């Protein structure tokens, strides 16, 4: 997909790693703004999946 966005593979990996790091902190951010543990648990599948693991592995 990187050519579609006019990115080199290196740029695409760097961006994916950065996004992975940012999204990886979502539970802390959710708790900080006052979401309950039940609300956080309901949202987990939107943030915790194989694509995120792959992006975080690039960091």
Phi, psi and omega in degrees: 000340185303321178298326179302323180264009180057045178243148171284161176303322179298314179298318180297317178297318181297315179294316179299320179295318179296316178295318178301318178296316181295313181292332180296345180261013187299324181297317178298316180297318180297316179295321181298326180270006171100011177292145178282165177299325178295318178295319178297316180299321179295329183273349188306319184294340178285337185244334186250098182206177185298325179297320178293318178301318179295318180294318180293331179292340179283342183290000000 
